[in-house]
Amino acid sequence: MNISNSGSPFVTPRTRRAAQVRAAPAAVTAAVTRGVARWFDDMGFASLTEFKLGNGRRADVVGLNADGTILMVEVKSTPEDFRGDAKWLEYVPYCDGFSFAVPPHFPWQILPASCGVVIADAHSAAVVREAPRHALHPARRKALTLRFALSAGQRLSSIVDPRV
């Protein structure tokens, strides 16, 4: 009997999905990141991925809306990815609201209650728990907004003219 056969009683949709997650965490991360960017867009936010903060850290996804609200999302593809990373605490002072974004199969209840939770796939995202809001200091907001604008402009320029 061939166990890899999709009709096998040993390979269920759940075990197949688990195997895909183990085999390609980078693909899961990319899908969740895309879903978060679409969610931000649906809410009227511009977003940037791998956004460098003033403390040298890089946030997975940052959203900025017309009111100047800055939301930050850290993507975690597996529980081990979350447990092995405590640097997310250094992102919170750089946003008005901080959330984790995880794939649908992630046990999101293990995430800190002090953070928002977003469930995302490659097509969309949904809020499971709202991110607590805290206002940024005006000087930090201005610095982040300028950094966001500069980064977005540089990324656009590199698409228009790769030489830049």
Long-range contacts (C-beta under 8 A, 24 or more apart in sequence): 17-105, 18-105, 21-77, 21-78, 21-103, 21-105, 25-77, 25-78, 25-81, 28-77, 28-78, 28-103, 29-75, 29-77, 30-122, 31-103, 31-120, 31-121, 31-122, 32-75, 32-77, 32-101, 32-102, 32-103, 32-120, 32-121, 32-122, 32-125, 33-60, 33-61, 33-75, 33-101, 34-122, 34-123, 35-101, 35-120, 35-121, 35-122, 35-123, 35-124, 35-125, 36-60, 36-61, 36-73, 36-75, 36-101, 36-118, 36-120, 36-125, 37-61, 38-123, 38-124, 38-125, 39-118, 39-120, 39-124, 39-125, 39-126, 40-71, 42-124, 45-69, 45-71, 46-148, 46-152, 48-148, 48-151, 48-152, 48-155, 51-147, 51-148, 51-151, 52-147, 52-151, 53-90, 53-91, 53-94, 53-144, 54-94, 54-140, 54-143, 54-144, 54-147, 55-90, 55-94, 57-87, 57-90, 57-91, 59-91, 59-94, 59-95, 60-101, 61-101, 62-95, 62-148, 64-145, 64-148, 68-141, 68-145, 69-96, 69-97, 70-94, 70-95, 70-96, 70-136, 70-141, 70-144, 70-145, 70-148, 71-95, 71-96, 71-97, 71-98, 71-99, 71-131, 72-97, 72-98, 72-99, 73-98, 73-99, 73-100, 73-101, 73-118, 74-98, 74-99, 74-100, 74-101, 75-100, 75-101, 75-102, 76-100, 76-101, 76-102, 76-106, 76-111, 77-102, 77-103, 77-106, 78-106, 79-106, 79-107, 79-110, 82-110, 82-111, 88-115, 93-140, 94-136, 94-140, 94-144, 95-136, 96-133, 96-134, 96-135, 96-136, 97-130, 97-131, 97-132, 97-133, 97-134, 98-131, 99-127, 99-129, 99-131, 101-125
